[in-house]
């Protein structure tokens, strides 16, 4: 059944986007009428993220999200077969000199962002945006067939897709420099191993992996912002973290990319993935002690002279 469904979707992906957007329009009508996908999750997330908005304003945001999410579904379908030429036309880098400068210095790059805009097109495009070996690190899909099939299509231009549980082998292969992509706004697997901060007016557990990798492998952090210009077209802006890693305190890098993502969401909330259960982790009972222990381990690993 999985093979048949994937085959049908793959065939569908060869249709022009202008036709696929008709399907998106149909999905949108379903979401706002008979099939309100994850409506309670979306409304809860919006309510606590924007406590000052009225019910009418929150409902409008929800529907705007459904509009964008419907487009993401068909753009994700198109992503399975979209050509390099078309991707380059539809995802344009505003400031390519940021990456070119790092390339000229042979610096490995850690690209950090979240599920905002169209991250799928960014994942697929990375291999031709950078001349380096490119690696995308992420959590595997629940279904192993879909995980393997989708990642095969994502990596057809040269990207190596690595699951977050075994990324170290890929990063320790001796090949440098590299360009590594991470999406750091997923809910961590553990409350105790996460970095806790305030994000969109809520106590939030944030994945610490990006900060760990930057310090462990001396990657240059770059935040990427994907903004929707119009239907089917996105603009990619790169923001370089300029401070030397050795000067950073525990959590400083995580705060940096979390605040940048928060700003993007606040400026245009419709383009973030409100349907995921971002705040499902419980706040640890002794958060102050947890942070103290985490900072101590950070200092011992990255600041104590060997």
C-alpha positions as CSV (number, residue, x, y, z in Angstrom):
1,X,0.0,0.0,0.0
2,X,2.8,2.4,0.9
3,X,4.6,1.7,-2.4
4,X,1.4,2.2,-4.4
5,X,0.6,5.5,-2.7
6,X,4.1,6.8,-3.0
7,X,4.1,5.9,-6.7
8,X,0.9,7.8,-7.3
9,X,2.2,10.8,-5.5
10,X,5.4,10.6,-7.5
11,X,3.4,10.6,-10.7
12,X,1.4,13.6,-9.4
13,X,4.6,15.5,-8.7
14,X,5.3,15.8,-12.4
15,X,2.4,18.1,-12.9
16,X,3.1,21.8,-13.2
17,X,2.8,23.7,-10.0
18,X,0.0,25.9,-11.4
19,X,-2.1,22.7,-11.6
20,X,-1.0,21.4,-8.2
21,X,-2.1,24.6,-6.7
22,X,-5.7,23.7,-7.7
23,X,-5.2,20.7,-5.4
24,X,-3.9,23.1,-2.7
25,X,-7.1,25.1,-3.0
26,X,-9.1,22.0,-2.5
27,X,-7.1,21.1,0.6
28,X,-7.6,24.5,2.0
29,X,-11.4,24.3,1.6
30,X,-11.3,20.9,3.4
31,X,-9.2,22.3,6.3
32,X,-11.5,25.2,7.0
33,X,-14.7,23.2,6.6
34,X,-15.0,19.4,7.0
35,X,-11.5,18.4,7.9
36,X,-9.9,20.9,10.3
37,X,-6.4,19.3,10.5
38,X,-5.0,19.4,14.0
39,X,-7.3,22.3,14.8
40,X,-7.0,22.1,18.6
41,X,-3.2,21.9,18.4
42,X,-3.0,24.9,16.1
43,X,-5.5,27.0,18.1
44,X,-3.7,26.2,21.4
45,X,-0.3,27.1,20.0
46,X,-1.6,30.4,18.6
47,X,-3.5,31.3,21.7
48,X,-0.5,31.0,24.0
49,X,1.9,32.4,21.6
50,X,-0.2,35.6,21.0
51,X,-2.1,36.1,24.2
52,X,-3.1,39.7,23.3
53,X,-4.9,38.8,20.1
54,X,-8.7,38.4,20.0
55,X,-10.5,35.2,19.0
56,X,-11.3,36.7,15.6
57,X,-7.6,37.6,15.0
58,X,-6.5,34.1,16.1
59,X,-9.0,32.4,13.8
60,X,-7.8,34.6,11.0
61,X,-4.2,33.4,11.7
62,X,-5.3,29.8,11.8
63,X,-6.9,30.1,8.4
64,X,-3.9,31.9,7.0
65,X,-1.8,29.0,8.3
66,X,-4.1,26.5,6.6
67,X,-3.7,28.5,3.3
68,X,0.1,28.3,3.5
69,X,0.1,24.7,4.8
70,X,-2.1,23.6,1.8
71,X,0.5,25.2,-0.5
72,X,3.3,23.4,1.4
73,X,1.6,20.0,0.8
74,X,1.6,20.4,-2.9
75,X,5.1,22.1,-2.9
76,X,6.3,19.1,-1.0
77,X,4.8,16.8,-3.6
78,X,6.5,18.8,-6.3
79,X,9.8,18.7,-4.4
80,X,10.0,15.0,-5.2
81,X,10.7,15.7,-8.9
82,X,11.3,19.4,-9.2
83,X,14.3,20.3,-11.4
84,X,17.4,22.1,-10.3
85,X,16.6,25.0,-12.7
86,X,13.1,25.5,-11.3
87,X,14.3,25.3,-7.7
88,X,16.9,28.0,-8.4
89,X,14.2,30.2,-9.9
90,X,11.8,29.6,-7.0
91,X,14.2,29.8,-4.0
92,X,16.5,32.8,-4.5
93,X,19.4,33.7,-2.1
94,X,19.3,37.4,-1.2
95,X,22.9,37.6,0.0
96,X,24.9,34.8,-1.5
97,X,28.2,36.7,-0.6
98,X,27.8,35.4,3.0
99,X,28.2,31.8,1.8
100,X,30.8,32.7,-0.8
101,X,33.0,34.4,1.8
102,X,32.9,31.4,4.1
103,X,33.6,29.1,1.1
104,X,36.7,31.2,0.2
105,X,38.0,30.7,3.8
106,X,37.2,27.0,3.7
107,X,35.0,27.3,6.8
108,X,32.5,24.6,7.5
109,X,29.1,26.0,7.8
110,X,26.3,25.1,10.2
111,X,23.0,26.3,8.7
112,X,20.3,26.7,11.4
113,X,16.6,27.5,11.1
114,X,13.2,26.1,11.8
115,X,10.0,24.8,10.1
116,X,9.3,28.2,8.5
117,X,8.6,29.1,4.9
118,X,9.4,26.2,2.7
119,X,12.2,24.2,4.4
120,X,11.8,21.2,2.1
121,X,12.9,23.2,-0.9
122,X,15.9,24.5,1.1
123,X,16.8,20.9,2.1
124,X,16.8,19.8,-1.5
125,X,18.6,22.9,-2.8
126,X,21.5,22.8,-0.3
127,X,23.6,20.6,-2.5
128,X,23.9,23.1,-5.3
129,X,23.9,26.2,-3.0
130,X,27.3,25.0,-1.6
131,X,30.3,23.5,-3.4
132,X,31.2,21.6,-0.1
133,X,29.9,18.2,1.0
134,X,26.4,18.9,2.2
135,X,24.6,17.1,5.1
136,X,21.1,17.5,6.3
137,X,20.5,16.3,9.9
138,X,17.0,15.5,11.1
139,X,14.7,13.2,12.9
140,X,13.5,10.2,10.9
141,X,9.9,9.8,9.7
142,X,7.9,7.4,11.7
143,X,7.3,5.1,8.7
144,X,10.6,3.6,7.5
145,X,9.4,3.2,3.9
146,X,8.4,6.8,3.6
147,X,11.6,7.9,5.4
148,X,13.8,6.1,2.9
149,X,11.7,7.1,-0.1
150,X,11.4,10.8,0.7
151,X,15.1,11.1,1.7
152,X,16.2,9.5,-1.5
153,X,14.3,12.2,-3.4
154,X,15.6,15.0,-1.1
155,X,19.2,13.9,-1.7
156,X,19.1,13.5,-5.5
157,X,21.3,16.6,-6.1
158,X,24.0,15.4,-3.8
159,X,22.8,16.1,-0.2
160,X,23.6,13.4,2.4
161,X,20.6,12.9,4.7
162,X,21.6,11.8,8.2
163,X,19.3,10.9,11.1
164,X,20.0,12.8,14.3
165,X,20.8,9.7,16.2
166,X,23.8,8.8,14.2
167,X,25.1,12.1,12.8
168,X,28.6,11.8,14.3
169,X,29.8,9.2,11.8
170,X,29.0,11.6,9.0
171,X,30.7,14.6,10.7
172,X,33.8,12.6,11.6
173,X,34.5,11.2,8.1
174,X,37.6,13.4,7.7
175,X,36.2,15.4,4.8
176,X,36.3,19.1,5.2
177,X,34.9,21.6,4.8
178,X,31.2,20.8,5.0
179,X,27.8,22.5,4.9
180,X,25.4,21.1,7.5
181,X,21.7,21.9,7.8
182,X,19.6,21.6,10.9
183,X,16.1,22.5,11.9
184,X,16.2,23.3,15.6
185,X,12.6,24.1,16.5
186,X,11.4,20.5,17.0
187,X,10.4,19.4,20.4
188,X,13.3,17.6,22.1
189,X,13.1,14.0,23.0
190,X,13.8,14.7,26.7
191,X,13.1,17.7,29.0
192,X,16.3,17.1,30.9
193,X,18.6,17.1,27.9
194,X,17.1,20.3,26.3
195,X,18.0,23.9,26.7
196,X,15.1,25.8,28.4
197,X,14.2,29.3,27.4
198,X,11.2,31.5,26.7
199,X,10.0,31.3,23.1
200,X,6.7,32.9,21.9
201,X,5.7,33.8,25.4
202,X,6.1,30.2,26.7
203,X,8.7,28.2,28.6
204,X,10.1,26.1,25.9
205,X,12.6,23.2,25.6
206,X,14.9,23.8,22.7
207,X,17.2,21.3,21.0
208,X,20.8,21.9,22.0
209,X,22.3,19.9,19.1
210,X,23.2,22.9,16.9
211,X,25.1,24.6,19.7
212,X,26.9,21.4,20.6
213,X,27.9,20.7,17.0
214,X,29.1,24.3,16.4
215,X,31.5,24.0,19.4
216,X,32.5,20.4,19.0
217,X,33.4,20.7,15.3
218,X,34.1,24.4,15.1
219,X,31.4,25.1,12.5
220,X,30.6,28.6,11.6
221,X,26.9,29.2,12.5
222,X,24.6,30.8,9.9
223,X,20.9,31.3,10.4
224,X,18.8,31.1,7.3
225,X,15.4,32.8,6.9
226,X,13.0,31.6,4.2
227,X,10.4,34.3,3.4
228,X,7.5,33.7,1.1
229,X,7.6,36.4,-1.7
230,X,4.4,35.1,-3.4
231,X,2.8,31.8,-4.1
232,X,5.6,29.3,-5.2
233,X,8.4,31.8,-4.7
234,X,10.7,32.2,-1.7
235,X,13.6,34.4,-0.7
236,X,16.5,33.0,1.4
237,X,18.4,35.4,3.6
238,X,21.6,34.3,5.4
239,X,22.6,35.8,8.8
240,X,26.1,35.1,9.9
241,X,27.0,34.7,13.6
242,X,30.0,37.0,13.9
243,X,31.2,36.3,17.5
244,X,34.1,33.8,17.9
245,X,32.8,30.5,19.4
246,X,35.5,30.6,22.1
247,X,34.0,33.7,23.5
248,X,30.4,32.3,23.9
249,X,28.8,31.5,27.2
250,X,26.6,28.4,27.6
251,X,23.3,28.8,25.7
252,X,24.4,32.0,23.8
253,X,24.3,30.4,20.4
254,X,20.9,28.7,21.1
255,X,19.4,32.0,22.3
256,X,20.7,33.6,19.1
257,X,19.0,31.3,16.6
258,X,15.9,30.9,18.8
259,X,15.4,34.7,18.9
260,X,15.9,35.0,15.2
261,X,13.3,32.4,14.5
262,X,11.0,34.0,17.0
263,X,11.3,37.4,15.2
264,X,10.5,35.7,11.8
265,X,7.4,34.2,13.3
266,X,6.2,37.3,15.0
267,X,6.6,39.3,11.7
268,X,4.6,36.9,9.7
269,X,3.1,34.0,11.8
270,X,1.3,32.2,9.0
271,X,4.4,30.6,7.6
272,X,5.5,28.6,10.7
273,X,4.4,25.0,11.3
274,X,1.7,25.6,14.0
275,X,0.3,22.1,13.6
276,X,3.2,20.4,15.4
277,X,3.1,19.7,19.2
278,X,5.9,22.1,20.0
279,X,5.2,22.5,23.7
280,X,4.6,18.9,24.7
281,X,7.6,18.7,27.1
282,X,7.0,19.3,30.8
283,X,9.1,21.9,32.6
284,X,11.6,20.0,34.9
285,X,10.8,20.3,38.6
286,X,14.2,21.8,39.5
287,X,15.0,23.8,36.4
288,X,17.6,26.1,38.1
289,X,19.6,23.0,39.2
290,X,19.3,21.5,35.7
291,X,20.6,24.6,34.0
292,X,23.5,24.8,36.5
293,X,24.5,21.2,35.8
294,X,24.2,21.8,32.0
295,X,26.4,24.9,32.2
296,X,29.0,23.0,34.2
297,X,29.1,20.2,31.7
298,X,29.4,22.7,28.9
299,X,32.3,24.5,30.6
300,X,34.1,21.2,31.3
301,X,33.8,20.1,27.7
302,X,34.5,23.3,25.8
303,X,36.3,25.7,28.1
304,X,38.6,23.6,30.3
305,X,42.1,23.4,28.9
306,X,43.1,19.9,28.1
